[in-house]
């Protein structure tokens, strides 16, 4: 078994050699994946300028331009001619227990580590603070600076874009499925990835209960509206600072992520039930068009 695994790892290393590069430098440095002649993918949190330095495994330093960034999705598309190999995408479904290899960059060449898919549908916080759902959790060890590196299957095909450590020996990767690839194409074409927002900032339920109790109101579960964008959908719907948001589309909410998920799942808008003082009311929030 160990001999077979060693042989597979060596074959994966040969097939993927040179297809993962370093991006940036210093504390902000990370990794990136070459997926075509001029297209390189990395995490948005590795990018802090319109031009990014790229260092190949053979030591060349190139300048890449940023083709598009999706901060909420922690994805960035770079344009640069690396002159090296590119990874192809796998169309197979990623399931728990599947063997995977993390492909990174060491000081003197590539780094390949083995692991198993330990979970699917995992979530983490993107650089903009928004929760990103649907990630692959795996056990292939990654060194610091490996965010943006490749997660591949036993055939050397790309199944994930490594993103972060989860702790306890677990790591997270964005699945490079059809939806991911469509997002890459949109970013490369200069499109912005817009996600619906209603234009409020909120206070968590436990803080809201304490604040309402301090002014003699009942300690209900819900999210207290702290700020309202005067030009946003929530303001147009009539939400105001101090409102307690208790339900969205008839589903109770007392966690910020529940609200974010409801907004993400909605299409044109949603109904929000609020408590203003001690009076309940339902308001309809319509998203901005485009």
N, C-alpha and C positions, 0 to 999 in steps of 0.2 A: 504493500500500500504506500509506504513512504517513498519507495523507489519510483512508483508510478506518479505520485504527486510531484516529486522532484523533476521528473521528465516533463510533465505538463508545465510546470513553472518555467523550465528552461525554454520550452517551445513558445510560451506566452511572452517571455522576455524578448525572444528573437522577433516575434511578429509585431511587437509594440515598440521596439527600440527606436528612440528618436521622436516618437509621436507625442510625448509629454515634455513640456518646456517650463522654464521658470519665468515668472513675470514680476516686474517691479523690483524692489530691493529694500533692504533694511527690515524694519518691523512690519512694513506693509507688504512684504514680498509673499508671493504665493506661486501656484502652479497653473498650467493651462494645457488644453488638449488640442492638438492639430486634427481637424476633421476634414479638411480639403486643402487645395493648393494655396488658398489665401485666407482661410477661415480658421480661427482659433477661439476656443471657448474657455471661459473661466468664471469665477464667482464675481458678482458685483462688488463684494466687499474687498476684493483685491485691486480695485481700480479707483484711483483718485485724481486722474488727469485725462486729457483727451489723447495724449500720446503716452504709450507704455513701452518700457524696455522689455525685450524678450531675449532670454538666454537659452540657446539650444544645448543639447547634451554634448555636442562636440565643441562647445565653448564660444560659438559665435554670438555676438550681441546685436540684435536687430531692433528697429523702431516699429512698433505697431500702432495703428490708429484705432480708436474705439468706434466700431460700427454701430453699436447700440447697447444700452444698459437698461435692464429691468431690475431696479433696486428691490422692489417688493418681492420679486421672485428670485433674488440673489443670482442673477445671470448676466453675463456680459459677452458680447461678440466682438472679437478683435480682427482686424484686417492686416495681414502681414504675409509675405512670401518666405516661408521657412526653408524651402528646398528639400524638405525631408519627408518621411512617410506620414500617412494620415490614418487614423483609426476609422473603421466602418462601424455603423450602428447595428446592434442586434435587434431583431424583431421578436425574439422569444420572450415569453412572460417571465418576469422575475418572481420567484416564489421562495418561501422560507426553506432553508436547508440547501439552497443551491450554492455550489462552490463559486467563489469569485476571487479575483486578484486585484489588488490596488497597485497601480502603476504610478510611481513618483519619480522624482529626480534627486539623486544624491550628488555629493561633491564631485565624484569621478564617474558619472554615468547614471544609468537608470537604477531604480529601486523597485523590486517586485516583492509583494507580501501576499500571503494566502489567508483566506477566511471563508466564512459561510454567511449567507444572508440570514440574519437572526430575526428580522421583522420587516414588514411592509406597512405603508400608511403612517409612518412616523411623522412627527411635527417638530419644527424648530423655529426660532425667531430669525427673520431676515435682518439685514443691516438697517432697514427702515423701521424695525420694530414690529412688523406685521408677521403673523404666524403663517408658515409655509407648511402645508399638509402634503401627505402622500410620498414621503421620502423613504428610501431604502436604508434600513439599519443593517450593518454588517460588522464582522469581527476581523477584517484584514487590517493589521496595524498600520498607522500612518504617522510619519514624523512631522514635527512642526514645519509649517510652510507647504503642507500638502493639500490645502484647500484649493480646489480647481483642478486637481489631478484626476486620473481616470480610474474607474471601476470597470473591469472587463470580465467576461466569462472565460471558460476554459479554452475557447477557440480564439481568444484575443479580441473579441468584438465588444464594443462599448455598451455597457448597460447603465452606467451612472456617472455623474459628475460629483466627485467627493467634495463635501462642503464643510463639515465640522466634526469635532469629537463630541460624543454624548456622555462620556465618562464610563468608568467600569469596563474599559476595553471594547466599547462599542463606538461605531462611527456612522455618520449619516451621508447619504449621497442623493442628489436629485436624479430621479429616473430619467434616462434619455429616451423616453418613449415617443410615440407619434405626436402627442401634444407638446412635448418639449421641443421636438424638431420644428414643429410649426411656429413655435415662439421664436426659435433661433432665426428662422427664415424672415419673420416679420421684423425682428431687430436689425438683421443684416440689410433689409430693404429700407431702413430708416424710419420704420413705424414706431410709435410709442405704444407700450403696453399699458393701457389704462384699466384700472380696477375701480369699481364703484365705491364712492365715499359719500357719506351724508353730511359731513362737515360739523362734527361735534368732538369735543374731548370729554372724557367721563371720569368719574371717581368710582373705584371698586365698591362692591356691595357692603363690605364690612365698614368702610369709611363712611359710606352714605348713611348707614344705619346710625352711626355715632353722631353724624352731623344733624340728621333729622331729629334724633332724640334730644340733642342739645337745645333745639328751639321748640320742643314740646310736640313734635309730630311723631306719628307711629313709626316704629323701626321696621319698615318693610324691606324685603329683599328687592334688589334692583340696582340700576346703575344711575348715579346722579350726574346730571349734565353740568359740567363745569364751565365750558366755553362753547359758543356757537359761532360758526363762520357766518358773518352777516350776508354773504353772497352765496351760501351753500344751500343744498336741498332741504336740510333740516330747518333752517331759518325760514325758507319759503313755506314750509309746512306748518310753521307756528311753534316749533320747539323753542324753549327759552332756558336760560341759565336757572338752575334750581329745580328743574323738572326731574322726576324720578322715572326712569325708563324701566318698566316692569315686564313687558312682553313685546315680541316681534312676530307678526303674522300668527297670533294666538299661541305662541310658544313662549313660556316664561324665560327670562334672561336675568342672570345675576352674575355673569362672568363676562369680562370684555371679549374673550375669544368666542363666546357664543354669539355675541352681537356681530363680531367680524365675520364669522361663518355665515350668519343669516344674510348679511349684506352681500357677501361673495356669491351666495347661492341665488339671490334674487336677480331678476332680469331688468324690469323697468322701474321697480320701486317696491315699497313695503309699507305695511300698516304697523305703527308703533303705539302701544298703550302706555300712557304716562300717568303719573300721579302729580298733580300740581297743588301743593299744600295738602289738602285732604280730599281733593276732587279728582276722580278718574276721568280720562278722556282718551279717545283714539284719534290719531292724526295719520294722514297718508303722506308719505315721503316719496316724491318722484325724483329719480336720478336725472342728472344732467345728460342731455343727448350728446352723442359723440364721445 
